[in-house]
Amino acid sequence: MIEAATLSNSAIGLSEPADMFSPDHYKAMRRPLDQAETLPAWCYTSERFYKREVERIFLKVWNFLGRADRIPNPGDYFTLTFAGIPLIIARGDDGKVRAFANSCRHRGSIVALGEGNCRAFKCPYHSWAFALDGTLLGAPSMEKTANFDPADYGLIEVRLESWGGFIFVNFDKDAPDLMSFLGDLPERLASYNYEEMVCVRRVEYELNCNWKIYVENAMEAYHVPYVHKSTLQRQKGPTAQPIETRGEWVGLFKEHTGSRALLAGETGFPPIPSLTGPAAAGTHYPLIYPSTMFGATIDCMWWLEIHPIAADRMRLIVGSAFPKDVVARPDFEEIVTRYYRRWDVSIPEDNEISELQQRGLSSPLYREGRFSHLEPLVHAIDNWVLDQVLDPA
């Protein structure tokens, strides 16, 4: 038996080098796919590496937060914490959806909890009140405070832009606009007519794994015959292939008949009539960097929305959307359960294997591995992450 105490620092996979962000540690990862090694364990276990990802990635990019139809009416709002930042997403009296820091401008208390509908936000601590557009409406007992102008103390607004009914936030005031970030993705997916869809269900999971583990798993089909052997593997067709992209995204396309949102043998809704080109012949699986995956199939779409929490924890939101005219069908609630059945069996399978991978990566005996030819996007994703977080060479 090998005593753990006898292992040298170089033999312990979890050992974190002081110069963790030096490119020298990642030369093997930077090689072409057929020669490359996987990322060091610390990329998935280190809080220091995770904090650099928050600083260099999540605070700089357009982060996906679901659909605007979650808050369809003036006064509707929901709250969340993304990468450690509490947020309010609200629809104003003017119909505009805005994002705000969920932090009172007085002494910083959380202003709103949960979700619902309101005419204004009132801080529970000292009753400062804010309009739906963030303006400070009232601040009790501030009349003796010198040079206090309520106009200077509204909620801090966070950049929010939308595409296809989906909402994204960006914490960097100098970042390019959303459409520049997305590149040719809106054009590639235009015939799905996302503006005419509505979200019908959201399911949340909290997982004990690094956010990259889940992203990598979602963007390779190598695991499907093994993790999903009695579920998704029964869906026949060629292996999904990488597609050429422009912008901050990568993707797979799988040509097939039928809907990939159903288990084999199930029948569902008719195809979306507006589909053209590849969209009418299979399913697109784009990853919008860093952590949002779509399944865009012939009759609906679903998404995997990841919120990082810590180096070894993340929140997963699985949303599903269908065309509005399909949702209006009298038999919608009956038929849609077949789609839910597919997601409710396959998502937990991915959740379980992702947590098992995290446990294995946390072993001091873990060593870097090698990539299969079936994992080109895992290699691409990991290199994209390194491009953001490493120090200059």
C-alpha positions in Angstrom: 0.0 0.0 0.0 1.3 3.5 -0.9 1.2 5.9 2.1 -0.2 9.3 1.1 2.4 10.9 3.2 5.2 9.5 0.9 3.8 11.2 -2.2 5.9 14.1 -3.5 4.2 17.4 -4.3 4.7 16.7 -8.0 2.8 13.5 -7.6 -0.2 15.0 -5.9 -2.7 16.2 -8.5 -4.4 18.6 -6.2 -1.2 20.5 -5.4 -1.7 24.1 -6.6 1.4 25.8 -8.0 1.9 29.4 -6.8 2.1 30.4 -10.5 -1.2 28.7 -11.3 -1.9 31.1 -14.2 1.4 30.7 -16.0 0.9 29.3 -19.5 3.8 26.8 -18.8 1.4 24.6 -16.8 -0.9 24.1 -19.8 1.3 23.4 -22.7 0.0 19.8 -23.0 -3.6 21.1 -23.1 -2.7 23.6 -25.8 -1.6 20.8 -28.2 -3.9 19.6 -31.1 -6.7 17.4 -29.9 -5.0 14.1 -30.8 -1.9 15.1 -28.8 -3.4 17.1 -26.0 -3.8 16.2 -22.3 -6.8 17.2 -20.2 -6.8 20.1 -17.8 -5.0 19.8 -14.4 -7.3 18.9 -11.5 -6.9 22.3 -9.9 -8.9 23.8 -12.7 -12.0 22.1 -11.3 -11.2 22.1 -7.6 -9.3 25.3 -6.8 -11.1 28.2 -5.3 -8.3 30.4 -6.6 -8.8 29.2 -10.1 -12.6 29.6 -9.8 -12.2 33.2 -8.5 -10.1 34.0 -11.6 -12.9 32.6 -13.8 -15.4 34.8 -12.1 -13.2 37.8 -12.5 -12.1 37.2 -16.1 -15.1 35.4 -17.5 -18.4 35.7 -15.7 -17.9 39.4 -14.9 -17.0 40.2 -18.5 -19.3 38.2 -20.8 -23.1 38.1 -21.5 -24.6 35.7 -19.0 -27.9 34.0 -19.9 -30.8 34.3 -17.4 -33.7 32.6 -19.1 -36.6 34.1 -20.9 -38.3 37.5 -20.6 -41.8 35.8 -20.6 -41.0 34.7 -17.0 -42.0 38.2 -16.1 -44.6 39.1 -18.7 -46.4 42.0 -16.8 -45.4 45.4 -15.5 -44.3 44.9 -11.9 -43.2 41.3 -12.4 -39.8 40.4 -11.0 -37.5 37.6 -10.0 -34.3 37.6 -8.0 -31.2 35.5 -8.1 -27.5 35.4 -7.2 -25.2 35.0 -10.1 -21.5 34.4 -9.6 -21.9 35.8 -6.1 -23.8 38.9 -7.2 -27.4 39.3 -6.0 -29.7 40.6 -8.8 -33.2 41.8 -9.4 -34.7 41.3 -12.9 -37.9 43.4 -13.3 -40.3 44.6 -15.9 -41.1 48.3 -15.6 -44.3 50.2 -16.1 -43.0 51.0 -19.6 -42.7 47.3 -20.4 -38.9 47.3 -20.4 -37.0 44.5 -18.6 -34.2 45.8 -16.5 -31.5 44.2 -14.2 -30.4 45.8 -10.9 -27.9 45.0 -8.2 -30.1 43.7 -5.3 -28.4 45.9 -2.8 -30.0 48.9 -1.1 -28.2 52.2 -1.8 -28.4 53.1 1.9 -26.4 50.4 3.7 -26.5 47.5 1.3 -29.3 45.2 2.5 -30.9 42.9 0.1 -34.0 44.8 -1.3 -36.1 42.0 -2.8 -36.6 38.3 -2.2 -38.0 35.5 -4.4 -40.2 36.5 -7.2 -43.6 38.1 -7.7 -45.3 41.3 -8.7 -45.0 44.7 -7.0 -45.5 48.4 -7.6 -42.1 49.3 -6.1 -39.3 47.7 -4.1 -39.0 48.5 -0.4 -35.9 47.7 1.5 -36.8 45.7 4.6 -34.1 47.3 6.7 -34.9 51.1 6.7 -37.8 51.2 4.2 -36.0 53.0 1.4 -38.3 52.5 -1.7 -37.3 52.1 -5.3 -39.4 52.3 -8.5 -39.4 49.6 -11.0 -36.9 51.6 -13.1 -34.6 51.7 -10.1 -35.3 55.4 -9.1 -35.3 56.1 -5.4 -38.8 57.0 -4.4 -38.5 57.5 -0.7 -35.9 57.5 2.0 -37.3 58.1 5.5 -35.5 60.5 7.9 -32.9 61.7 5.4 -34.0 65.3 5.4 -31.2 66.4 7.7 -28.5 64.7 5.7 -26.4 67.3 3.9 -26.4 67.4 0.1 -28.5 64.3 -0.1 -30.1 64.1 -3.6 -32.4 61.1 -4.1 -31.6 61.2 -7.8 -28.1 60.0 -7.0 -29.2 57.0 -5.0 -31.2 54.8 -7.3 -30.6 51.0 -7.6 -27.4 50.3 -9.6 -28.5 49.1 -13.0 -26.8 46.2 -14.7 -26.6 45.9 -18.5 -29.4 43.7 -19.9 -30.0 42.9 -23.5 -32.2 40.4 -25.2 -32.4 38.2 -28.3 -35.2 36.0 -29.3 -37.0 36.5 -26.0 -33.9 35.4 -24.1 -32.3 37.7 -21.6 -28.6 38.2 -20.9 -26.8 40.4 -18.4 -23.3 41.8 -18.5 -21.4 43.3 -15.6 -18.8 45.0 -17.8 -19.9 48.4 -19.0 -17.3 48.4 -21.7 -18.1 44.9 -23.2 -19.4 44.7 -26.8 -23.1 44.5 -27.3 -25.0 41.2 -27.1 -25.4 40.7 -30.8 -21.7 41.2 -31.4 -21.0 38.6 -28.7 -23.4 36.1 -30.3 -22.0 36.4 -33.8 -23.8 34.3 -36.3 -25.8 32.3 -33.8 -29.1 34.3 -34.2 -28.9 33.9 -37.9 -28.1 30.2 -37.6 -31.2 29.6 -35.4 -33.5 32.2 -36.9 -36.0 29.8 -38.4 -36.9 28.5 -34.9 -38.7 31.8 -34.3 -37.8 32.0 -30.6 -39.8 35.2 -30.3 -43.0 33.1 -30.8 -42.1 30.6 -28.1 -43.0 30.6 -24.4 -41.3 28.9 -21.5 -43.6 26.2 -20.0 -41.3 24.8 -17.3 -38.2 25.5 -15.3 -36.5 22.9 -13.1 -33.6 23.8 -10.8 -30.9 21.5 -9.5 -28.0 22.3 -7.2 -25.0 20.1 -8.0 -21.7 19.3 -6.3 -19.5 19.8 -9.3 -17.5 22.5 -11.1 -19.4 24.3 -13.8 -16.9 23.3 -16.5 -17.6 19.6 -15.8 -21.3 20.0 -16.8 -20.5 22.1 -19.8 -18.0 19.6 -21.1 -20.4 16.7 -20.6 -23.2 18.5 -22.5 -21.0 19.2 -25.5 -19.8 15.7 -26.2 -21.6 12.5 -27.3 -18.8 10.1 -26.2 -20.6 9.4 -22.9 -24.1 8.8 -24.4 -23.8 5.0 -25.0 -22.7 4.5 -21.4 -24.4 7.1 -19.2 -27.6 7.1 -21.3 -27.5 3.5 -22.5 -31.2 2.8 -21.8 -32.5 6.3 -22.6 -30.9 8.6 -25.1 -28.8 5.9 -26.7 -32.0 4.4 -28.1 -32.4 7.5 -30.3 -30.9 6.4 -33.5 -28.8 8.5 -35.9 -25.2 9.5 -36.7 -23.0 11.1 -34.1 -23.5 14.8 -33.6 -20.8 16.8 -35.4 -19.1 20.2 -34.6 -20.2 23.1 -36.8 -18.3 26.2 -37.9 -19.2 29.2 -35.8 -18.6 32.9 -35.6 -18.9 34.7 -32.2 -18.6 33.5 -28.7 -20.2 30.1 -29.1 -19.5 26.6 -30.4 -22.0 23.9 -31.4 -22.9 20.4 -32.5 -25.5 19.4 -35.1 -27.1 16.0 -35.4 -29.0 15.0 -38.5 -32.0 12.7 -37.8 -35.8 12.3 -38.1 -38.2 13.0 -35.3 -37.8 15.1 -32.2 -34.7 14.8 -29.9 -36.8 16.1 -27.0 -38.7 12.8 -26.9 -37.6 9.3 -25.8 -37.4 6.7 -28.6 -40.9 5.5 -29.5 -42.7 8.5 -28.2 -44.8 10.8 -30.4 -45.3 14.5 -29.8 -46.2 17.8 -31.5 -45.8 18.5 -35.2 -42.6 20.2 -36.5 -42.3 24.0 -36.3 -43.5 25.0 -39.8 -41.0 27.9 -40.2 -37.9 25.6 -40.0 -35.5 25.7 -43.0 -32.2 24.2 -43.9 -30.4 22.1 -41.3 -32.9 23.1 -38.6 -35.6 21.1 -40.5 -33.4 18.0 -40.7 -32.1 17.6 -37.2 -31.1 19.3 -33.9 -28.6 22.1 -33.1 -26.8 21.9 -29.8 -25.0 25.3 -29.3 -23.0 26.3 -26.3 -23.1 30.1 -25.7 -19.9 30.8 -23.8 -19.3 30.2 -21.0 -22.2 28.1 -19.6 -25.4 28.1 -21.6 -26.4 25.1 -23.7 -29.5 24.9 -26.1 -31.2 21.9 -27.5 -32.9 23.3 -30.7 -35.0 20.5 -32.2 -37.8 20.3 -34.7 -40.7 21.0 -32.4 -39.4 22.8 -29.3 -36.2 23.9 -27.5 -34.7 23.4 -24.1 -31.8 25.0 -22.4 -29.3 24.2 -19.7 -28.5 27.4 -17.8 -25.5 27.1 -15.3 -24.9 29.5 -12.4 -21.5 29.0 -10.9 -21.5 29.0 -7.1 -18.1 27.7 -6.0 -15.2 25.7 -7.4 -17.2 22.5 -6.7 -20.8 23.7 -6.8 -23.2 25.0 -9.4 -26.9 25.6 -10.0 -28.5 24.1 -13.1 -31.7 25.5 -14.5 -33.4 23.4 -17.2 -35.9 25.4 -19.2 -38.2 24.2 -21.9 -40.1 26.3 -24.5 -42.7 25.6 -27.2 -44.3 27.7 -29.9 -47.2 29.7 -28.5 -49.8 28.1 -30.9 -48.7 24.6 -29.7 -49.1 25.7 -26.0 -52.6 26.9 -26.8 -53.7 23.4 -28.0 -56.3 21.7 -25.8 -54.2 18.6 -25.6 -50.9 20.4 -24.8 -50.8 19.5 -21.1 -51.4 15.8 -21.9 -48.8 15.6 -24.6 -46.1 17.7 -23.1 -45.6 15.2 -20.3 -43.9 13.0 -22.8 -41.2 15.7 -23.3 -40.9 16.2 -19.5 -40.4 12.4 -19.2 -37.4 12.6 -21.5 -35.7 15.5 -19.6 -36.6 14.1 -16.2 -34.8 10.9 -16.9 -31.8 12.1 -18.9 -30.9 15.2 -16.9 -30.5 13.3 -13.6 -28.2 10.8 -15.5 -25.9 13.7 -16.5 -26.2 15.2 -13.0 -25.0 11.9 -11.4 -22.0 11.4 -13.7 -20.9 15.0 -13.3 -20.8 14.7 -9.5 -18.9 11.4 -9.8 -16.4 13.1 -12.0 -15.9 15.9 -9.5 -15.3 13.4 -6.8 -12.7 11.6 -8.9 -11.0 14.8 -9.9 -10.7 15.7 -6.2 -8.5 12.7 -5.5 -4.8 13.5 -4.8 -3.9 10.6 -7.1 -5.7 12.0 -10.2 -3.4 12.6 -13.2 -4.2 14.4 -16.5 -5.7 12.2 -19.2 -6.1 12.2 -22.9 -8.9 13.2 -25.3 -10.9 11.0 -27.6 -11.6 12.1 -31.2 -15.2 12.3 -30.0 -14.4 15.2 -27.7 -13.3 18.1 -30.0 -15.5 20.6 -28.3 -14.3 19.7 -24.8 -10.8 20.5 -26.0 -12.1 23.8 -27.6 -14.0 24.8 -24.5 -11.1 24.2 -22.2 -8.8 26.2 -24.4 -11.3 29.0 -24.5 -11.3 29.1 -20.7 -7.5 29.2 -20.6 -7.5 32.1 -23.2 -9.5 34.1 -20.7 -7.8 33.3 -17.4 -4.1 32.8 -18.0 -1.4 35.4 -17.6 0.4 36.6 -20.7 3.1 34.3 -21.9 
